[in-house]
Amino acid sequence: MSHVYFCSMKVTIIGCGNMGLVYARAFLRYNIVSSENLLLAEKNEARRDELQRMNIGRVVITSAPEIGKSDLIILAVKPQDFAELAPKLSGIIGKNTTVLSIMAGITIDRIAGDLNHRFVIRAMPNSPVEVGMGMTGFSAHEDVSLEQVRSVENLLATTGRTVFFEDEKMLDAVTALSGSGPAYFYYIVRAMVQAGKEMGMTEAVATTLVKQTMLGSFQLINNAAKPFDELIKTVASKGGTTEAALFVFENGKMHDTLVKGIIRAGERSAELSKG
Ligand SMILES: NC(=O)c1ccc[n+]([C@@H]2O[C@H](COP(=O)([O-])OP(=O)(O)OC[C@H]3O[C@@H](n4cnc5c(N)ncnc54)[C@H](OP(=O)(O)O)[C@@H]3O)[C@@H](O)[C@H]2O)c1
């Protein structure tokens, strides 16, 4: 696929709901795919009409034969819709086409088997892809070439950062850490806002304080070459307010509970992949 970089690459996105549309927009924003070379295959008629009006690519149904001429096919349907989709696709995928799946929990082996096609890459994005700040872990079938991996990485990088994993099993950990991660973050933000309200602030004011604190702290983590323990110590002086809060957190085993919860999410991801 090396010769089809950037605008000349023909891409089909199958399933243009939330995520499919995020990718379509990101590819166009970075001129990595042109709208003439972007096929949007969508089952839902009302959604097809909406996509037509957006004028961001050619809108087709899933069995359209031109899908077979794509350099890359992205599977962005819900995992439960894959069984119905696979037989429609298996006959029309081109010999050299790369298939990129973002479906949670469906293994590379299953996709390759059901589509009768080896060039399969599986990615696990997270919801901040919507604002170009996503984190995507991805893995590839052993027959996928380095060139194919690089091409797909270029596309995924239009939505944020990417990390490639040799071992597909690590995608369960990716799911637990960065996939589910935004929800853990919102959970902590929600608790902080509630504490602000209980101390007499309005929700709006408490939310402003917490959001800006999260943003500023992220910048410090990102720029300071200090371990987390040291960063905590810079805020928590002996006998002070932060230490008082940390003491209560530790008594409630908050650190261990968070670690355990995230590991449990990874196990759940592995269970769901087995079906
Ligand atoms: N949202 C996230 O943060 C996130 C993160 C990681 C991975 N993912 C994965 O991303 C995938 C898409 O999620 P989503 O939230 O974008 O789902 P969504 O909004 O429901 O979009 C899926 C779209 O695909 C359509 N569709 C279903 N079967 C089809 C077929 N055979 N051919 C063409 N189109 C078909 C659906 O139509 P109907 O509505 O008529 O069924 C729907 O419009 C899922 O597999 C999910 O696991 C999402």
The ligand as an SDF file (V2000), in Angstrom:
LIG
                    3D

 48 52  0  0  0  0  0  0  0  0999 V2000
  -17.7350    4.9170   21.0050 N   0  0  0  0  0  0  0  0  0  0  0  0
  -16.5040    4.6380   21.4320 C   0  0  0  0  0  0  0  0  0  0  0  0
  -15.8810    5.3710   22.2160 O   0  0  0  0  0  0  0  0  0  0  0  0
  -15.8300    3.3890   20.9450 C   0  0  0  0  0  0  0  0  0  0  0  0
  -14.5550    3.0850   21.4080 C   0  0  0  0  0  0  0  0  0  0  0  0
  -13.9350    1.9360   20.9110 C   0  0  0  0  0  0  0  0  0  0  0  0
  -14.5650    1.1490   19.9900 C   0  0  0  0  0  0  0  0  0  0  0  0
  -15.8150    1.4710   19.5570 N   0  0  0  0  0  0  0  0  0  0  0  0
  -16.4500    0.5940   18.5720 C   0  0  0  0  0  0  0  0  0  0  0  0
  -16.8800    1.3620   17.4880 O   0  0  0  0  0  0  0  0  0  0  0  0
  -17.9360    0.6620   16.8230 C   0  0  0  0  0  0  0  0  0  0  0  0
  -19.0110    1.6490   16.4170 C   0  0  0  0  0  0  0  0  0  0  0  0
  -19.5610    2.2710   17.5720 O   0  0  0  0  0  0  0  0  0  0  0  0
  -20.5510    3.5040   17.4130 P   0  0  0  0  0  0  0  0  0  0  0  0
  -20.7680    4.0230   18.7820 O   0  0  0  0  0  0  0  0  0  0  0  0
  -20.0730    4.4060   16.3370 O   0  0  0  0  0  0  0  0  0  0  0  0
  -21.8760    2.7250   16.8930 O   0  0  0  0  0  0  0  0  0  0  0  0
  -23.1520    3.3410   16.1250 P   0  0  0  0  0  0  0  0  0  0  0  0
  -23.2620    4.8030   16.3720 O   0  0  0  0  0  0  0  0  0  0  0  0
  -24.3200    2.4490   16.4510 O   0  0  0  0  0  0  0  0  0  0  0  0
  -22.7630    3.1680   14.5860 O   0  0  0  0  0  0  0  0  0  0  0  0
  -22.8130    1.9650   13.9010 C   0  0  0  0  0  0  0  0  0  0  0  0
  -23.5630    2.2140   12.6010 C   0  0  0  0  0  0  0  0  0  0  0  0
  -23.3980    1.0690   11.7600 O   0  0  0  0  0  0  0  0  0  0  0  0
  -24.6460    0.7930   11.1460 C   0  0  0  0  0  0  0  0  0  0  0  0
  -24.6520   -0.6070   10.6850 N   0  0  0  0  0  0  0  0  0  0  0  0
  -24.9980   -1.7280   11.3620 C   0  0  0  0  0  0  0  0  0  0  0  0
  -24.8520   -2.8170   10.5720 N   0  0  0  0  0  0  0  0  0  0  0  0
  -24.3740   -2.3810    9.3790 C   0  0  0  0  0  0  0  0  0  0  0  0
  -24.0200   -3.0090    8.1640 C   0  0  0  0  0  0  0  0  0  0  0  0
  -24.1490   -4.3270    7.9980 N   0  0  0  0  0  0  0  0  0  0  0  0
  -23.5630   -2.2360    7.1440 N   0  0  0  0  0  0  0  0  0  0  0  0
  -23.4550   -0.8950    7.2960 C   0  0  0  0  0  0  0  0  0  0  0  0
  -23.7880   -0.2290    8.4120 N   0  0  0  0  0  0  0  0  0  0  0  0
  -24.2460   -0.9650    9.4520 C   0  0  0  0  0  0  0  0  0  0  0  0
  -25.6420    1.0970   12.2350 C   0  0  0  0  0  0  0  0  0  0  0  0
  -26.9510    1.1960   11.7220 O   0  0  0  0  0  0  0  0  0  0  0  0
  -28.1950    0.8620   12.7310 P   0  0  0  0  0  0  0  0  0  0  0  0
  -28.2220    1.9830   13.7070 O   0  0  0  0  0  0  0  0  0  0  0  0
  -29.3800    0.7910   11.8290 O   0  0  0  0  0  0  0  0  0  0  0  0
  -27.8670   -0.4560   13.3900 O   0  0  0  0  0  0  0  0  0  0  0  0
  -25.0750    2.4140   12.7660 C   0  0  0  0  0  0  0  0  0  0  0  0
  -25.4790    3.5170   11.9790 O   0  0  0  0  0  0  0  0  0  0  0  0
  -18.4230   -0.4220   17.7920 C   0  0  0  0  0  0  0  0  0  0  0  0
  -18.0370   -1.6870   17.3070 O   0  0  0  0  0  0  0  0  0  0  0  0
  -17.6930   -0.1090   19.0890 C   0  0  0  0  0  0  0  0  0  0  0  0
  -17.3290   -1.3050   19.7770 O   0  0  0  0  0  0  0  0  0  0  0  0
  -16.4530    2.5680   20.0110 C   0  0  0  0  0  0  0  0  0  0  0  0
  1  2  1  0
  2  3  2  0
  2  4  1  0
  4  5  1  0
  4 48  2  0
  5  6  2  0
  6  7  1  0
  7  8  2  0
  8  9  1  0
  8 48  1  0
  9 10  1  0
  9 46  1  0
 10 11  1  0
 11 12  1  0
 11 44  1  0
 12 13  1  0
 13 14  1  0
 14 15  2  0
 14 16  1  0
 14 17  1  0
 17 18  1  0
 18 19  2  0
 18 20  1  0
 18 21  1  0
 21 22  1  0
 22 23  1  0
 23 24  1  0
 23 42  1  0
 24 25  1  0
 25 26  1  0
 25 36  1  0
 26 27  1  0
 26 35  1  0
 27 28  2  0
 28 29  1  0
 29 30  1  0
 29 35  2  0
 30 31  1  0
 30 32  2  0
 32 33  1  0
 33 34  2  0
 34 35  1  0
 36 37  1  0
 36 42  1  0
 37 38  1  0
 38 39  2  0
 38 40  1  0
 38 41  1  0
 42 43  1  0
 44 45  1  0
 44 46  1  0
 46 47  1  0
M  CHG  2   8   1  16  -1
M  END
$$$$
